[in-house]
Amino acid sequence: MSYKKEEFYDKPVTKKLVKRYQDILDHLGEDKSRDGLLKTPERAAKAMQFLTHGYDIDPAEILRGALFEENFKEMVIVKDIELYSLCEHHILPFFGKAHIAYIPNGKIVGLSKIPRVVDAFARRLQVQERLTKQILDCIDTTLKPQGVAIVIEASHMCMMMRGVQKQNSVTTTSAFTGQFKKEPTRSEFLNLIQANLR
């Protein structure tokens, strides 16, 4: 049997959201019964549930599910992690990349789990500043490493499509704990995430 991906949605929630999106189309002066918009409320309802499904995920549990004892005490970096989120102020997307490092203290984590933690927090209504701190705190609290570092670079559609309409602006946030608060370690991390080592 070949692999099959299935999506599941809360039917009562979907039904309520469909009604709200129909109302929005009405208030915008659109004809929700025309061919192109007939299924839009249902598609939008399902899309919104997908884009905010992080509320149903425990990011710490993701990490706890793949912790391994290992006597490795050097920096581990996962960089260029794609992220997509919704700004809570306008419910418009912001997107970019996260660069994350930690220095193990007797335990390492499966590498795919770090991007999963990013997704778990990003798939909520967010601000970039909080997203940065939540990811950092989750990794720091769960792994208890010697230090954690994170840099997020993102473009915000609320600045690009509306408001100041600056299409080339990028917002960068960073946070550090433990050994990364020391200049040499932090500089090594920042240099490595900017380097093209391939």
The 8 nearest C-alpha neighbors of each residue, nearest first, counted from 0:
[[1, 2, 3, 4, 5, 6, 7, 8],
 [0, 2, 3, 4, 5, 6, 7, 8],
 [3, 1, 0, 4, 5, 6, 7, 8],
 [4, 2, 1, 5, 0, 6, 7, 8],
 [3, 5, 2, 6, 1, 7, 0, 8],
 [6, 4, 3, 7, 2, 8, 49, 1],
 [7, 5, 8, 4, 49, 45, 3, 9],
 [6, 8, 5, 9, 10, 45, 49, 48],
 [9, 7, 10, 6, 45, 13, 48, 12],
 [8, 10, 12, 11, 13, 7, 48, 14],
 [9, 11, 13, 12, 8, 14, 15, 7],
 [12, 10, 14, 13, 9, 15, 16, 8],
 [13, 11, 15, 9, 14, 10, 16, 8],
 [12, 14, 10, 16, 11, 15, 44, 9],
 [13, 15, 11, 17, 12, 16, 10, 18],
 [16, 14, 12, 18, 17, 13, 11, 19],
 [15, 17, 19, 13, 44, 18, 14, 12],
 [18, 16, 40, 14, 20, 41, 19, 15],
 [17, 19, 21, 15, 16, 20, 22, 14],
 [20, 18, 16, 22, 21, 17, 23, 15],
 [21, 19, 23, 40, 17, 22, 18, 16],
 [20, 22, 18, 24, 19, 23, 40, 17],
 [21, 23, 25, 19, 20, 24, 26, 18],
 [24, 22, 20, 26, 25, 21, 27, 19],
 [25, 23, 27, 21, 29, 22, 26, 31],
 [24, 26, 22, 28, 23, 27, 29, 21],
 [27, 25, 23, 28, 24, 22, 29, 21],
 [28, 26, 24, 25, 29, 23, 22, 30],
 [27, 29, 25, 26, 24, 30, 23, 31],
 [30, 28, 24, 25, 27, 31, 26, 36],
 [29, 31, 32, 33, 25, 28, 24, 36],
 [30, 32, 36, 33, 37, 29, 24, 21],
 [33, 31, 37, 30, 36, 34, 35, 29],
 [34, 32, 36, 31, 35, 30, 37, 29],
 [33, 35, 37, 36, 32, 38, 31, 30],
 [34, 36, 33, 37, 38, 39, 32, 31],
 [37, 35, 39, 31, 34, 38, 33, 32],
 [36, 38, 32, 34, 39, 33, 31, 35],
 [37, 39, 41, 36, 40, 42, 35, 34],
 [38, 40, 36, 42, 41, 37, 43, 35],
 [41, 39, 17, 20, 43, 42, 38, 21],
 [42, 40, 44, 17, 43, 39, 38, 45],
 [41, 43, 39, 45, 44, 40, 46, 38],
 [44, 42, 46, 40, 41, 45, 39, 47],
 [45, 43, 41, 16, 47, 42, 46, 17],
 [44, 46, 48, 42, 43, 47, 41, 49],
 [47, 45, 43, 49, 48, 44, 42, 50],
 [48, 46, 50, 44, 49, 45, 43, 51],
 [47, 49, 45, 51, 46, 50, 52, 44],
 [50, 48, 46, 52, 47, 51, 45, 122],
 [49, 51, 47, 122, 48, 52, 46, 123],
 [52, 50, 123, 122, 48, 53, 49, 47],
 [53, 51, 49, 54, 55, 122, 48, 50],
 [54, 52, 119, 122, 56, 55, 51, 123],
 [53, 55, 52, 56, 123, 51, 122, 119],
 [56, 54, 53, 52, 57, 119, 51, 58],
 [55, 57, 53, 54, 58, 119, 52, 60],
 [56, 58, 60, 59, 61, 55, 119, 54],
 [59, 57, 61, 116, 60, 119, 56, 62],
 [60, 58, 62, 61, 57, 137, 141, 63],
 [59, 61, 63, 62, 57, 58, 64, 56],
 [62, 60, 58, 59, 64, 63, 112, 57],
 [61, 63, 59, 64, 60, 65, 112, 66],
 [64, 62, 60, 65, 66, 61, 59, 141],
 [63, 65, 62, 61, 60, 66, 59, 108],
 [64, 66, 109, 63, 108, 62, 67, 61],
 [67, 65, 108, 63, 107, 64, 106, 62],
 [68, 66, 107, 106, 108, 69, 65, 109],
 [69, 67, 106, 105, 107, 66, 70, 108],
 [68, 70, 106, 105, 71, 67, 107, 103],
 [69, 71, 105, 72, 68, 106, 104, 103],
 [72, 70, 69, 73, 103, 105, 104, 107],
 [71, 73, 103, 102, 104, 70, 74, 105],
 [74, 72, 102, 71, 75, 103, 101, 104],
 [73, 75, 102, 101, 76, 100, 72, 103],
 [74, 76, 100, 101, 102, 73, 77, 103],
 [77, 75, 100, 99, 78, 74, 101, 98],
 [78, 76, 99, 98, 100, 75, 79, 80],
 [77, 79, 98, 80, 99, 76, 97, 192],
 [78, 80, 96, 98, 97, 81, 77, 192],
 [79, 81, 97, 96, 78, 114, 82, 98],
 [82, 80, 96, 95, 79, 97, 83, 94],
 [83, 81, 95, 94, 96, 80, 84, 118],
 [84, 82, 94, 93, 121, 95, 92, 81],
 [83, 85, 121, 93, 122, 92, 94, 86],
 [86, 84, 92, 124, 91, 90, 93, 125],
 [85, 87, 90, 125, 91, 88, 126, 124],
 [86, 88, 124, 125, 90, 89, 85, 126],
 [87, 89, 86, 90, 91, 126, 125, 124],
 [88, 90, 91, 87, 86, 157, 85, 92],
 [91, 89, 86, 87, 85, 88, 92, 124],
 [90, 92, 89, 85, 86, 157, 156, 93],
 [93, 91, 85, 84, 156, 86, 155, 94],
 [92, 94, 155, 84, 154, 156, 85, 83],
 [95, 93, 83, 153, 82, 154, 84, 92],
 [94, 96, 153, 82, 152, 81, 154, 83],
 [97, 95, 81, 80, 79, 152, 82, 151],
 [96, 98, 151, 80, 79, 150, 78, 99],
 [99, 97, 78, 150, 149, 79, 77, 151],
 [100, 98, 149, 77, 148, 76, 78, 97],
 [101, 99, 76, 148, 75, 147, 77, 149],
 [102, 100, 147, 75, 146, 74, 103, 148],
 [101, 103, 74, 145, 146, 73, 144, 72],
 [104, 102, 144, 72, 106, 105, 107, 145],
 [103, 105, 144, 106, 145, 72, 102, 143],
 [104, 106, 70, 69, 68, 103, 71, 107],
 [107, 105, 68, 69, 67, 104, 103, 66],
 [106, 108, 67, 66, 103, 69, 68, 109],
 [109, 107, 66, 65, 110, 67, 62, 106],
 [108, 110, 65, 112, 111, 66, 107, 113],
 [109, 111, 112, 113, 108, 77, 114, 107],
 [112, 110, 113, 109, 114, 115, 108, 116],
 [111, 113, 115, 110, 114, 109, 62, 116],
 [112, 114, 116, 115, 111, 110, 117, 62],
 [115, 113, 117, 116, 112, 111, 80, 118],
 [116, 114, 112, 118, 113, 117, 119, 111],
 [117, 115, 119, 113, 58, 114, 118, 112],
 [116, 118, 114, 115, 119, 120, 121, 134],
 [119, 117, 121, 115, 116, 120, 122, 114],
 [120, 118, 53, 116, 117, 122, 121, 58],
 [119, 121, 118, 117, 122, 53, 123, 130],
 [122, 120, 118, 84, 123, 119, 117, 83],
 [123, 121, 53, 51, 50, 120, 84, 119],
 [124, 122, 51, 121, 53, 125, 120, 54],
 [123, 125, 87, 85, 86, 51, 122, 84],
 [126, 124, 86, 87, 123, 85, 127, 130],
 [125, 127, 128, 129, 86, 130, 87, 124],
 [126, 128, 130, 129, 131, 125, 172, 151],
 [127, 129, 131, 130, 126, 172, 132, 173],
 [130, 128, 132, 131, 127, 126, 133, 125],
 [129, 131, 127, 133, 128, 132, 126, 134],
 [132, 130, 128, 129, 134, 133, 127, 135],
 [133, 131, 135, 129, 130, 134, 136, 128],
 [132, 134, 130, 136, 135, 131, 129, 137],
 [135, 133, 137, 132, 131, 136, 130, 138],
 [134, 136, 132, 138, 133, 137, 139, 131],
 [137, 135, 139, 133, 138, 134, 140, 132],
 [138, 136, 134, 140, 139, 135, 141, 59],
 [137, 139, 141, 135, 136, 140, 142, 134],
 [138, 140, 136, 143, 137, 142, 141, 135],
 [141, 139, 137, 143, 138, 136, 142, 144],
 [140, 142, 138, 143, 139, 137, 59, 62],
 [143, 141, 144, 139, 138, 140, 106, 107],
 [142, 144, 139, 140, 141, 145, 104, 138],
 [145, 143, 104, 103, 146, 142, 102, 139],
 [144, 146, 102, 177, 104, 178, 103, 143],
 [145, 147, 177, 178, 176, 144, 102, 101],
 [146, 148, 101, 176, 100, 175, 139, 179],
 [149, 147, 175, 100, 99, 174, 179, 101],
 [148, 150, 99, 173, 174, 98, 100, 175],
 [149, 151, 173, 98, 172, 97, 99, 152],
 [150, 152, 97, 172, 171, 96, 98, 173],
 [153, 151, 171, 96, 95, 170, 169, 97],
 [154, 152, 95, 94, 170, 169, 93, 151],
 [153, 155, 169, 93, 94, 95, 170, 168],
 [156, 154, 93, 157, 158, 159, 92, 153],
 [155, 157, 159, 158, 160, 92, 93, 91],
 [156, 158, 155, 161, 159, 160, 91, 89],
 [159, 157, 156, 164, 155, 161, 162, 163],
 [158, 160, 164, 166, 156, 165, 157, 161],
 [161, 159, 164, 156, 157, 158, 162, 166],
 [162, 160, 164, 157, 158, 159, 163, 156],
 [163, 161, 164, 158, 157, 160, 159, 165],
 [162, 164, 165, 158, 161, 159, 160, 157],
 [165, 163, 159, 161, 158, 160, 162, 166],
 [166, 164, 159, 163, 167, 168, 158, 160],
 [165, 167, 159, 168, 164, 158, 160, 154],
 [168, 166, 165, 169, 159, 154, 164, 158],
 [167, 169, 166, 165, 154, 170, 159, 158],
 [170, 168, 154, 153, 152, 171, 167, 155],
 [169, 171, 153, 152, 154, 172, 168, 155],
 [172, 170, 152, 151, 169, 153, 173, 150],
 [171, 173, 151, 150, 128, 152, 170, 131],
 [174, 172, 150, 149, 151, 131, 171, 175],
 [173, 175, 149, 148, 132, 150, 131, 135],
 [174, 176, 148, 179, 147, 180, 149, 173],
 [177, 175, 146, 147, 179, 180, 178, 148],
 [176, 178, 146, 179, 145, 180, 147, 175],
 [179, 177, 146, 180, 181, 145, 176, 184],
 [180, 178, 185, 181, 184, 177, 175, 176],
 [179, 181, 178, 177, 176, 175, 182, 185],
 [182, 180, 179, 178, 184, 183, 185, 177],
 [181, 183, 185, 184, 186, 180, 179, 187],
 [184, 182, 186, 185, 181, 187, 179, 188],
 [185, 183, 187, 179, 186, 182, 181, 188],
 [184, 186, 179, 182, 188, 187, 183, 181],
 [187, 185, 189, 183, 188, 184, 182, 190],
 [188, 186, 184, 190, 185, 189, 191, 183],
 [189, 187, 185, 191, 186, 190, 192, 184],
 [190, 188, 186, 192, 191, 187, 185, 193],
 [189, 191, 187, 193, 188, 192, 186, 194],
 [192, 190, 194, 188, 193, 189, 187, 195],
 [191, 193, 189, 194, 190, 188, 78, 98],
 [194, 192, 190, 191, 189, 195, 188, 196],
 [195, 193, 191, 192, 196, 190, 189, 197],
 [194, 196, 197, 193, 192, 191, 190, 78],
 [197, 195, 194, 191, 193, 192, 190, 78],
 [196, 195, 194, 191, 193, 192, 78, 79]]
